[in-house]
Amino acid sequence: MNHELEELQKQKGQLQSKLQSVKADELSLNERVKKIELKLEAKELDEKVKELREAVTKTYLRLWFSTEGASPTSVLVKLQELGFKPTSGQHDFVYDWGRPIKLDELFELGNQVHKELKRMKVLYRLETE
């Protein structure tokens, strides 16, 4: 009986030792998991930042001229003064903000365009992406 008790105590000690080892391994694994989670969060944030940078806003302008309004050349000069660049394709001009913008900035530019093109009797369409 004494021998069995000693053997059980020995086994209990071995199990406690293994349990401590497992707990240490668990802590190590939990730390690794936390590090991985933090890396994933950082990567997600980096991707969001990249998306925001890639989502740099551009404002496109399409024009319609009439014989009652200013010449295309004079309109070109005025729009370039406002920061627009001529482009080909679906749009006639593009304003590259170079960054994400606030809505009030867009309206400020829109008001400037409206004022000038109304004075020049040119119809237009603004589109921002």
C-alpha positions as CSV (number, residue, x, y, z in Angstrom):
1,M,0.0,0.0,0.0
2,N,2.8,2.4,0.8
3,H,4.5,1.5,-2.5
4,E,1.2,2.3,-4.3
5,L,0.9,5.6,-2.5
6,E,4.5,6.5,-3.4
7,E,3.9,5.6,-7.0
8,L,0.7,7.6,-7.2
9,Q,2.4,10.6,-5.6
10,K,5.2,10.2,-8.1
11,Q,2.7,10.1,-11.0
12,K,0.9,13.1,-9.5
13,G,4.2,15.0,-9.5
14,Q,4.9,14.1,-13.1
15,L,1.4,15.2,-14.1
16,Q,1.8,18.5,-12.3
17,S,5.2,19.0,-14.0
18,K,3.6,18.2,-17.4
19,L,0.7,20.5,-16.5
20,Q,3.1,23.4,-15.8
21,S,4.9,22.6,-19.1
22,V,1.6,22.7,-20.9
23,K,0.6,25.9,-19.2
24,A,3.9,27.4,-20.2
25,D,3.4,26.2,-23.8
26,E,-0.1,27.6,-23.7
27,L,1.2,31.0,-22.6
28,S,3.8,30.9,-25.4
29,L,1.1,30.0,-27.9
30,N,-1.2,32.7,-26.6
31,E,1.6,35.2,-27.0
32,R,2.2,34.0,-30.5
33,V,-1.5,34.2,-31.3
34,K,-1.6,37.8,-29.9
35,K,1.4,38.7,-32.0
36,I,-0.3,37.2,-35.1
37,E,-3.5,39.1,-34.4
38,L,-1.6,42.3,-34.0
39,K,0.2,41.8,-37.2
40,L,-3.1,41.1,-39.0
41,E,-4.6,44.2,-37.5
42,A,-1.5,46.2,-38.6
43,K,-1.8,44.7,-42.1
44,E,-5.5,45.6,-42.2
45,L,-4.7,49.2,-41.2
46,D,-2.0,49.4,-43.8
47,E,-4.4,48.2,-46.4
48,K,-7.0,50.8,-45.3
49,V,-4.3,53.5,-45.5
50,K,-3.3,52.2,-48.9
51,E,-6.9,52.3,-50.0
52,L,-7.3,55.8,-48.8
53,R,-4.2,56.9,-50.5
54,E,-5.3,55.1,-53.7
55,A,-8.7,56.7,-53.3
56,V,-7.1,60.0,-54.0
57,T,-9.9,62.1,-55.2
58,K,-10.1,63.4,-58.7
59,T,-12.7,65.7,-60.0
60,Y,-13.6,65.4,-63.7
61,L,-15.2,68.1,-65.8
62,R,-17.1,67.7,-69.0
63,L,-18.0,70.7,-71.1
64,W,-20.5,71.7,-73.7
65,F,-19.8,74.7,-75.8
66,S,-22.2,76.9,-77.8
67,T,-21.7,79.7,-80.3
68,E,-23.1,82.0,-77.6
69,G,-20.3,81.4,-75.2
70,A,-16.6,81.8,-74.8
71,S,-14.1,80.0,-77.1
72,P,-12.6,76.7,-76.1
73,T,-9.2,78.2,-75.8
74,S,-10.2,80.9,-73.3
75,V,-12.1,78.3,-71.3
76,L,-9.0,76.1,-71.3
77,V,-6.8,78.9,-70.0
78,K,-9.3,79.7,-67.2
79,L,-9.7,76.1,-66.1
80,Q,-5.9,75.7,-66.0
81,E,-5.7,78.7,-63.8
82,L,-8.1,76.9,-61.4
83,G,-5.9,73.8,-61.5
84,F,-7.6,71.6,-64.0
85,K,-5.6,69.7,-66.6
86,P,-7.0,68.8,-70.0
87,T,-7.5,65.1,-70.6
88,S,-8.9,63.0,-73.4
89,G,-11.6,60.4,-73.3
90,Q,-14.8,60.5,-71.3
91,H,-13.9,63.8,-69.6
92,D,-12.5,67.0,-70.9
93,F,-10.6,68.1,-67.7
94,V,-9.4,66.6,-64.5
95,Y,-8.5,68.1,-61.2
96,D,-6.2,65.8,-59.2
97,W,-6.5,66.7,-55.5
98,G,-3.6,64.4,-54.7
99,R,-5.3,63.3,-51.5
100,P,-8.7,62.5,-50.1
101,I,-10.8,65.7,-49.7
102,K,-13.5,67.1,-47.5
103,L,-16.9,67.8,-49.0
104,D,-16.6,71.5,-48.4
105,E,-13.4,71.6,-50.5
106,L,-15.3,70.0,-53.3
107,F,-18.1,72.5,-53.1
108,E,-15.6,75.4,-53.0
109,L,-14.0,74.2,-56.2
110,G,-17.5,73.6,-57.7
111,N,-18.5,77.1,-56.9
112,Q,-15.4,78.5,-58.6
113,V,-16.0,76.4,-61.7
114,H,-19.7,77.4,-61.7
115,K,-18.9,81.1,-61.4
116,E,-16.3,81.1,-64.3
117,L,-18.2,78.8,-66.7
118,K,-21.5,80.6,-66.1
119,R,-19.8,83.9,-66.9
120,M,-18.3,82.2,-70.0
121,K,-21.7,80.7,-71.0
122,V,-20.4,77.1,-71.0
123,L,-22.4,74.2,-69.8
124,Y,-20.6,71.6,-67.7
125,R,-20.8,68.6,-65.6
126,L,-18.6,67.9,-62.5
127,E,-18.0,64.4,-61.3
128,T,-15.8,63.4,-58.4
129,E,-14.4,59.9,-57.7
